[in-house]
Amino acid sequence: MNLPNCFDPALITVDLQERLVPSVYNPDEVVSRATVLLKGAAELGVPVIATEQYPKGLGNTIPAIAELFVPEKTVVVAKTSFSVFGEEKFREELANLSPHTLIFCGIETHVCVLHSVFNALEAGYPVIIAADAVSSRKESEKLLALETARQAGAWLLSTESILFMLLKNSLHPSFKAVSKLIK
């Protein structure tokens, strides 16, 4: 079994928007874990592509998340496709970044996240899902989607596990800063 390699990752935040977040199961936990993941990504210089599903109707990324976007390391892509790969701008930005691994968080797990994960795996990317930073309207939909993604080849990890994988060891210059995020 090959372990996920966090070499040159990109973090993909999927549709953490004003009209969507309040409707999902356990929204505070999703926002809290996504916040930690974004702060860790910023500390470690991991680029972020944030998507917004039909922002005209569903609003923009919630302020608690959007304020964490590092301007030179974050691109926001509006989409109408359920999969992030359905948008040309996303594919262009991903090609510019040329990451080895894709890390996903966001909503809804059983629709946009799952479609995106399938397309990422199909494109040959190793995929890690921050399982504590995704959700759906129903917990059962989230759990079924995570199991389906796992069966398809995605890795399901906690935000904390992902950040420590990115650090690799306690000698990393950002070890203390990242450790403080998870306490």
C-alpha positions as CSV (number, residue, x, y, z in Angstrom):
1,M,0.0,0.0,0.0
2,N,1.4,3.4,-1.0
3,L,1.2,6.1,1.6
4,P,0.2,9.6,0.4
5,N,3.1,11.8,-0.4
6,C,2.6,15.4,0.7
7,F,5.4,16.6,-1.6
8,D,4.3,19.8,-3.4
9,P,0.6,19.8,-2.3
10,A,-2.2,22.2,-3.1
11,L,-5.1,22.7,-0.8
12,I,-8.5,22.8,-2.5
13,T,-11.3,24.5,-0.5
14,V,-14.6,23.6,-2.0
15,D,-17.6,25.9,-1.7
16,L,-17.4,27.1,1.9
17,Q,-20.0,29.8,1.1
18,E,-22.4,32.0,2.9
19,R,-25.6,30.2,1.9
20,L,-24.2,26.7,2.1
21,V,-22.2,26.5,5.3
22,P,-25.2,27.1,7.7
23,S,-27.1,24.2,6.0
24,V,-24.6,21.4,6.6
25,Y,-24.2,19.0,9.4
26,N,-21.9,20.4,12.2
27,P,-20.9,23.6,10.4
28,D,-18.9,25.0,13.3
29,E,-16.6,22.0,13.3
30,V,-16.1,22.2,9.5
31,V,-15.2,25.9,9.6
32,S,-13.0,25.4,12.7
33,R,-11.0,22.5,11.0
34,A,-10.8,24.3,7.6
35,T,-9.5,27.4,9.5
36,V,-6.7,25.4,11.1
37,L,-5.9,23.8,7.7
38,L,-5.8,27.1,6.0
39,K,-3.6,28.7,8.7
40,G,-1.3,25.7,8.5
41,A,-1.2,26.0,4.7
42,A,-0.3,29.7,5.0
43,E,2.5,28.9,7.5
44,L,3.9,26.2,5.3
45,G,3.5,28.1,2.0
46,V,1.0,25.6,0.5
47,P,-1.0,27.2,-2.3
48,V,-4.8,27.3,-2.2
49,I,-7.4,27.1,-4.8
50,A,-10.8,28.1,-3.3
51,T,-14.0,27.4,-5.3
52,E,-17.4,29.0,-5.1
53,Q,-20.4,27.3,-6.5
54,Y,-22.6,29.8,-8.4
55,P,-21.6,32.7,-6.1
56,K,-24.3,35.0,-7.5
57,G,-27.0,32.7,-5.9
58,L,-25.1,31.1,-3.0
59,G,-22.8,34.0,-1.9
60,N,-19.1,34.2,-1.6
61,T,-16.8,32.3,0.7
62,I,-17.7,33.0,4.3
63,P,-15.6,35.8,5.9
64,A,-14.0,33.5,8.5
65,I,-12.5,31.5,5.7
66,A,-11.9,34.2,3.1
67,E,-9.9,36.3,5.5
68,L,-7.3,33.5,5.7
69,F,-6.6,33.5,2.0
70,V,-3.1,34.6,1.4
71,P,-3.4,36.9,-1.7
72,E,-0.2,35.6,-3.5
73,K,-0.9,32.0,-2.6
74,T,-4.7,31.8,-3.1
75,V,-6.9,31.8,-6.2
76,V,-10.7,31.9,-6.0
77,V,-12.6,30.2,-8.8
78,A,-16.3,30.6,-9.4
79,K,-17.9,27.5,-10.8
80,T,-21.2,26.0,-11.9
81,S,-19.9,22.5,-12.4
82,F,-20.1,20.2,-9.4
83,S,-16.5,19.0,-9.9
84,V,-13.8,21.7,-9.6
85,F,-12.3,20.1,-12.7
86,G,-15.3,21.1,-14.7
87,E,-14.1,24.7,-14.7
88,E,-11.3,25.7,-17.2
89,K,-10.0,28.4,-14.8
90,F,-9.5,25.7,-12.1
91,R,-7.6,23.4,-14.5
92,E,-5.4,26.3,-15.6
93,E,-4.6,27.3,-12.1
94,L,-3.8,23.7,-11.1
95,A,-1.6,23.4,-14.2
96,N,0.3,26.6,-13.1
97,L,0.8,25.2,-9.6
98,S,1.8,21.8,-10.8
99,P,1.2,20.1,-7.4
100,H,2.0,16.5,-6.7
101,T,-0.9,15.9,-4.2
102,L,-4.3,17.5,-3.8
103,I,-5.8,18.1,-0.3
104,F,-9.5,18.7,-0.2
105,C,-11.8,20.3,2.4
106,G,-15.2,21.9,2.0
107,I,-18.8,21.1,1.2
108,E,-20.8,19.2,0.3
109,T,-19.0,16.0,0.7
110,H,-21.4,13.9,-1.3
111,V,-21.7,16.2,-4.3
112,C,-18.9,18.7,-5.1
113,V,-16.2,17.3,-3.0
114,L,-16.8,13.7,-4.1
115,H,-17.1,14.6,-7.9
116,S,-13.9,16.6,-7.6
117,V,-12.1,13.8,-5.8
118,F,-13.2,11.3,-8.5
119,N,-11.8,13.6,-11.2
120,A,-8.6,14.2,-9.3
121,L,-8.0,10.5,-9.0
122,E,-8.9,10.0,-12.6
123,A,-6.3,12.7,-13.5
124,G,-3.6,10.7,-11.6
125,Y,-3.4,12.9,-8.5
126,P,-2.9,11.4,-5.0
127,V,-5.8,12.8,-3.0
128,I,-6.1,13.5,0.7
129,I,-9.5,14.5,2.2
130,A,-9.5,16.4,5.5
131,A,-12.3,14.2,6.8
132,D,-12.9,16.6,9.8
133,A,-13.1,19.6,7.4
134,V,-15.9,18.4,5.1
135,S,-19.6,18.0,5.5
136,S,-23.0,17.6,3.9
137,R,-26.5,18.5,4.9
138,K,-26.9,15.0,6.4
139,E,-24.2,13.2,8.4
140,S,-25.1,10.0,6.6
141,E,-24.4,11.6,3.2
142,K,-21.0,12.8,4.4
143,L,-20.1,9.3,5.8
144,L,-21.2,7.5,2.7
145,A,-19.3,9.9,0.5
146,L,-16.1,9.5,2.5
147,E,-16.3,5.7,2.4
148,T,-16.9,5.9,-1.4
149,A,-13.9,8.2,-1.8
150,R,-11.7,5.9,0.3
151,Q,-12.8,2.9,-1.8
152,A,-11.9,4.9,-5.0
153,G,-8.4,5.5,-3.6
154,A,-8.5,8.8,-1.7
155,W,-6.8,9.0,1.7
156,L,-9.0,10.2,4.6
157,L,-7.1,12.0,7.3
158,S,-7.7,14.5,10.0
159,T,-6.5,18.1,9.7
160,E,-3.9,17.4,12.4
161,S,-2.6,14.4,10.6
162,I,-2.3,16.3,7.3
163,L,-0.4,19.2,8.9
164,F,2.1,16.9,10.6
165,M,2.6,15.0,7.3
166,L,3.4,18.4,5.7
167,L,5.9,19.2,8.5
168,K,7.5,15.7,8.1
169,N,9.5,16.2,11.4
170,S,9.8,18.3,14.5
171,L,12.9,20.0,13.1
172,H,10.8,21.8,10.5
173,P,11.1,25.6,11.0
174,S,7.3,25.9,11.2
175,F,6.9,23.1,13.7
176,K,6.1,25.3,16.7
177,A,3.7,27.6,14.8
178,V,1.8,24.6,13.3
179,S,1.7,22.8,16.7
180,K,0.1,25.9,18.3
181,L,-2.7,25.7,15.7
182,I,-3.8,22.3,16.7
183,K,-3.7,22.8,20.5
